C-alpha cells in the first residue's frame, strides 16, 4: 500500500545548524508530496509541496526535492532558527480508487528542537 | 478571513458513550476532511465531505460518521466509544476536494476513560 516513512526524532540542533529530515515513500503511480509543520499550540500548516518528479518545493528557507528514483522527499534548511522548533510531517496524496477520492497519508512526524 | 475552528477543544468521555465534534471551515471552502491523530503518530484520514456528501473514507468503522451542512461546517460523530478512540481529532478545510493543500484547525482532544 501507499505509505510514508520519516526519520525518527527527536532532532536537536543549535541555531544556524544545517537541517535534514529524511522522508521516503511507497506508492503506486506518481503521488504529490508535501511537508506540513505543527508549531506548539497551533494547527498543522502546509510548508511546501511538489507535484511531480524533480520538482523542488520551497518556503521560509526550507526546501525539498521530489526524487522518483530514490522515492524520497527530504526536507532541508541551511540555517535553522529557534522559531523553527516544531513537529514536521511528510505526506503524500494519492487515490486508491482509480482517480477519485484522493487523500493525504502522513508520516509519524519528526520533532525538531532548535537551541539558541 | 476566518480560519478553521473546532469545538470543543478538550473533552472526556467514558467507554460506550457517544461524542459529537464540530468544525467550521475557512471562509470560501466547500470541503472538509477529518483526521485522527493518536499520541506520537501522524494524522490518519477518517473521511471527507464535499458539498454535503461523503467523498472518500479511510479505514475507520461505521461507528465513525459525519455530516456537512449547507454552510459547509461539519460534525464528526463517534458512537460506542472505545479506549483506543482517545486522540486528537483534526478538521481540515479546502477550496476543493482531492487536494493536499489543507487548512487545519487546532483539533479536539478526546479522552476516553
Interface residues (C-beta under 8 A of the other chain):
Chain A: X4 X32 X34 X41 X42 X43 X44 X45 X46 X49 X89 X91 X93 X95 X97 X100 X101 X102 X103 X104 X105 X106 X107 X108 X109
Chain B: X3 X4 X33 X40 X41 X42 X43 X44 X45 X48 X55 X56 X58 X90 X92 X97 X98 X99 X100 X101 X102 X103 X104 X105 X106 X107
